[in-house]
Amino acid sequence: MLHISNQAIANVLYWIRQKRWLLLTIILGIVLYLLPAPSGMSDLSHPDDAYHTLIIVVMALILIISEPVPLPAVAMMILILQVVFGIAKPNEVASNFMSDAVFFIMGSLMLAVSIVKQGLDSRLALGIIRLTGNKTWRIAAGFTTICALLSSFIGEHTVTAMMMPVGLILVRSTSSDPKKVAVLASLLLFSIAYGSAMGSIGTPSGGGRNVIMMGYWTEFGHGTVSYLQWMKHAYPMLLIQIPLAVIILLMTFRPKQRVLDTAVRKLKVQVTKGGKMQGREYLVIAVFMGVFLGWVFLGHTIGLGIIALIGVFMYLAFGLVDWSDLNRNTNWGVILLFGAAISIGMQINDTGLAKWIAGGAMDGLQFIAGDSPLLQITVAILLSAILTNFLSNAAAVAVIGPIVLNMGGDPIIMGFAAALASAFAFLTVVASPTCMIIHSSGLVKRGDFLKAGGKLFIMSIIVLLLVSQLLWPLY
């Protein structure tokens, strides 16, 4: 009996050690809830709601960074506490959660599942090799460019997941000794991951945080931004980033293998065995192109989310994918997290918390450059770029979006700056799904992320500042 009791105590102590951040977060939340709201919030229309919203944000940030529970659990907590703290009624929370932006994310993930289901990723790989040739630097440049262009429309984690096997085929076909191909693996895999991350800013469909920002502009009365308007602001930035990123990666990782003849031949044999493209594959491409055109020309009429769902419906109706495949391979946790992020973002704005935080941030920086527009946009970029390396990019934009839109200056410019900077998740393994995917290969080291990502991080901030000051004012 004593043995069982000791074992039970040991199990409890082990659980407490494993969940210490969860317990500390709960205790911190209770303590903060019992304390009065800061005196500076007294001027807000709903000071208590603003303070309680701030508590939820602090608790969510701690849990997301420390990871004691899965991210979907954090999303559920965000939704639950809005009601428990009396910030909003259940139906209000539900209406904020199930928006067109959530439909869009859900539809986009399902479209990606359908594309992978038909095996178009391998054929794409062969097409890339035919374009780049067998020289290592050209393959790396091709991976970066193609992944950036694809992730503008499909989603960065999907593109990385599709392309990583292609990079691994080339690496493993070069040598079975991991030590001999370590540098080559780093070059190719980081080209895929960082190319995908950079490209996700290209269009609204490149990432959920893009749609979140578009939703904020509309909800807060700052106007609407069309699909093409987004591309006009984002793509010049992306086209400048791509060659600079290739140069940085080639300077950081210098493999001995200059030509990959053997590896390329093996890839061609593998793809050839799959035979010619069939009608189903052409139909998948045709439906996706129809969805893309719908996003461009009908997005403001019927919503990006509804158009994405139309594409999913057509894939199901034509028998191009089974519901079991969508149900099994769609990341429902991501959808839940997006919805919760949007919901709390609405409360940050509606309760006046965004204005309070923005005012505090700007007051603290007044002595540096006054009300300089350059200062405002620099703060927005740095806040987003730093935060996105600890949170998901969608969560980062959801949290700081309402804040930067209330900092002053042109809200469209400020919003673009924050949204685009949220793609600079280059610094750590957990910075983004793309980083986690390539790290799962076991061929890249944790230190490599800071080694290469640090340079890309600084370069991207500088390029975004230049584009925002020299190009965007011309539109």
Buried (B, 14 or more C-beta within 10 A) or exposed (E): EEEEEEEEEEEEEEEEEEBEBBEEBBEBBEEBEEEEBEEEBEEBEBBBBBBBBBBBBBBBBBBBEBEBBEBBBBBBBBBBBBBEBEBBEEEBBBEBBBBBBBBBBBBBBBBBBBBBBBBBBBBBBBBBBEEBEBBBBBBBBBBBBBBBBBBBBBBBBBBBBBBBEBBBBBBBBBBEEEEBBBBBBBBBBBBBBBBBBBBBBBBBBBBBBBBBBBBBBBBBEBEEBBBEBBBBBBBBBBEBBBEBBBEBBBEBBEBEBEBBEEBBEBBBEBBEEEEEBEEBBEBBBEBBEBBBEBBBEBBEEEBBBBBBBBBBEBBBEBEBBEEEBBEEBBBEBBBBBBBBBBBBBBBBBBBBBBBBBBBEBBEEBEEEEEEEBEBBBBBBBBBBBBBBBBBBBBBBBBBBBBBBBBBBBBBBBBBBBBBBBBBBBBBBBBBBBBBBBBBEBEBBEEEBBBBBBBBBBBBBBEBBBEBBBEBBEEE
